[in-house]
Amino acid sequence: MLTVFAVDQFNHILRQEGWPLKRLQPFKGKTIHFRLPPILDLRLIVQENGELLHSHDQPEADVTLLIMPALLPGLIARDESVYDKIDISGDSGFANELIAIGKHIRPGIEQNLGKIIGDIPAHRVVQAGNDIFQWHINLTRNVSEAMGEYWQEEQPLLVKSDAARKASEQIKVLQQDTDRLKARINRIIQATNVD
């Protein structure tokens, strides 16, 4: 259900803008794997007209875009520096084109919805959607932080950075002490061999 909605929204935005369809047409047949864990895992294929189609049977994608949930507020706020933090693998030329389109596309969700249900209800729907979306991002971040703390404090699977740094310093001191002891033993052996 979310997949169908996402593909429909992508294509609606592409058609509304127009120019991205032309830029995607040379990539006909190429596949994209959008990952937004745990919300979205979507495989798309570029059609001849530049629109996207859900790809059920493409095991390997030409480009994979991994977008961590923490990046979403920046993407929504149109912060272009956030695009540098998207994990990209695969065809770099195709990926660069997708990123360029993402940076310059202007989805007018509220305006489009306003034509259907009116401006005030559309504004409230979009605001509610943004609030729900932000709640989900905050929930994901809070759960991640809680799990990290649990694994560090209660079930120590992870090491705190301070503890790792202290252990590293102690190992260095132990190594230096061992080297000094080894040098001292060598001097004693040499002194006994001379006599």
C-alpha positions in Angstrom: 0.0 0.0 0.0 2.8 2.4 1.0 4.7 1.4 -2.1 1.8 2.2 -4.5 1.3 5.5 -2.8 5.0 6.4 -2.9 5.3 5.5 -6.6 2.1 7.5 -7.4 3.4 10.5 -5.5 6.8 10.3 -7.2 5.2 10.2 -10.7 2.7 13.0 -9.8 5.5 15.3 -8.8 7.5 14.4 -11.9 4.5 15.1 -14.2 3.7 18.3 -12.3 7.2 19.6 -12.8 7.7 18.2 -16.3 11.4 18.8 -16.7 12.5 15.8 -14.5 10.7 13.4 -16.9 12.9 14.7 -19.8 16.1 14.3 -17.6 15.1 10.7 -16.7 14.3 9.5 -20.2 17.9 8.8 -21.2 18.0 6.4 -18.2 15.1 4.2 -19.5 15.3 0.7 -18.1 17.6 1.7 -15.2 16.6 0.7 -11.7 16.6 2.6 -8.5 16.5 1.2 -5.0 15.3 3.8 -2.5 15.8 2.7 1.1 14.4 4.7 4.0 14.7 2.2 6.9 12.4 1.2 8.5 9.7 3.2 6.5 10.4 2.5 2.9 12.2 -0.1 0.8 11.3 0.6 -2.8 12.7 -0.6 -6.1 11.8 1.5 -9.2 12.5 1.3 -12.9 12.6 4.3 -15.2 10.1 4.1 -18.0 10.5 5.4 -21.6 8.5 8.6 -20.7 10.7 9.2 -17.6 8.0 8.1 -15.1 8.8 5.4 -12.5 7.3 2.0 -12.2 7.5 -0.3 -9.2 10.0 -3.1 -10.0 9.0 -6.4 -8.3 11.6 -8.6 -9.8 14.9 -6.6 -10.0 17.3 -8.2 -7.5 20.2 -5.7 -8.4 19.6 -2.0 -8.8 21.7 0.3 -10.9 21.6 2.8 -8.1 20.9 2.4 -4.4 20.0 5.5 -2.3 20.0 4.9 1.4 18.4 7.7 3.3 18.6 7.5 7.1 15.5 8.8 8.9 17.5 11.5 10.6 18.1 13.2 7.2 14.4 13.6 6.5 13.8 16.9 8.3 16.7 18.4 6.3 15.4 17.1 3.0 11.9 18.4 3.8 13.4 21.8 4.7 15.2 21.8 1.4 18.7 21.8 3.0 21.0 20.9 0.1 23.8 19.9 2.4 21.8 16.9 3.5 22.0 15.4 0.1 25.8 14.9 0.7 24.9 12.5 3.6 22.8 10.1 1.5 24.6 6.8 1.1 24.8 6.2 -2.7 26.1 3.1 -4.4 26.0 2.0 -8.0 26.0 4.0 -11.3 27.4 7.5 -10.2 26.2 9.3 -13.3 22.6 8.1 -12.8 22.9 8.8 -9.0 24.1 12.3 -9.7 21.1 13.0 -12.0 18.7 11.7 -9.3 20.3 13.9 -6.6 20.2 16.9 -9.0 16.5 16.3 -9.6 15.9 15.9 -5.9 17.6 19.2 -5.1 15.6 21.2 -7.6 12.2 19.6 -7.6 9.5 21.6 -5.8 6.5 19.3 -4.9 3.4 21.5 -4.2 1.5 19.0 -2.1 -0.5 21.6 -0.2 -1.4 23.5 -3.4 -2.5 20.3 -5.2 -4.6 19.1 -2.3 -6.0 22.6 -1.9 -7.6 22.3 -5.4 -9.4 19.2 -4.2 -10.5 20.0 -0.7 -9.9 23.7 -0.2 -6.9 25.7 1.0 -7.6 25.6 4.8 -8.3 21.9 5.0 -5.3 21.2 2.8 -3.0 23.2 5.0 -4.3 21.3 8.1 -3.9 17.9 6.4 -0.3 18.8 5.3 0.5 20.1 8.8 -1.0 17.0 10.4 1.1 14.9 8.0 4.2 16.8 8.9 3.5 16.4 12.6 3.0 12.6 12.2 6.1 12.4 10.1 8.1 14.4 12.7 6.7 12.2 15.5 7.9 9.1 13.6 11.4 10.5 13.1 11.6 11.5 16.8 10.3 8.1 17.8 12.9 6.4 15.7 15.7 8.6 17.1 14.5 8.0 20.7 14.3 4.2 20.3 17.8 4.2 18.6 19.2 6.2 21.5 17.5 4.1 24.1 18.7 0.8 22.5 22.2 2.2 22.3 22.1 3.2 26.0 20.7 -0.3 26.9 23.5 -2.0 24.9 26.1 0.1 26.6 24.7 0.1 30.2 22.5 -2.9 30.8 23.7 -5.5 28.3 27.2 -4.3 27.3 27.4 -5.2 23.7 28.7 -1.8 22.8 31.6 0.1 24.3 31.2 3.7 25.3 33.7 5.9 23.4 35.2 7.1 26.7 35.8 3.5 27.9 37.3 2.6 24.5 39.6 5.6 24.7 40.7 4.8 28.2 41.4 1.2 27.3 43.4 2.3 24.3 45.5 4.7 26.5 46.0 1.9 29.1 47.2 -0.5 26.4 49.7 2.2 25.1 51.0 2.6 28.7 51.3 -1.1 29.1 53.2 -1.4 25.8 55.6 1.3 26.8 56.2 -0.4 30.2 56.7 -3.7 28.4 59.3 -2.1 26.0 61.1 -0.5 29.0 61.2 -3.8 30.8 62.4 -5.6 27.7 65.2 -3.1 27.3 66.2 -3.4 30.9 66.3 -7.2 30.7 68.5 -6.9 27.6 70.9 -4.6 29.4 71.1 -7.0 32.3 71.8 -10.0 30.0 74.5 -8.0 28.2 76.1 -6.9 31.5 76.2 -10.6 32.7 77.6 -11.8 29.3 80.5 -9.3 29.6 81.6 -10.5 33.0 
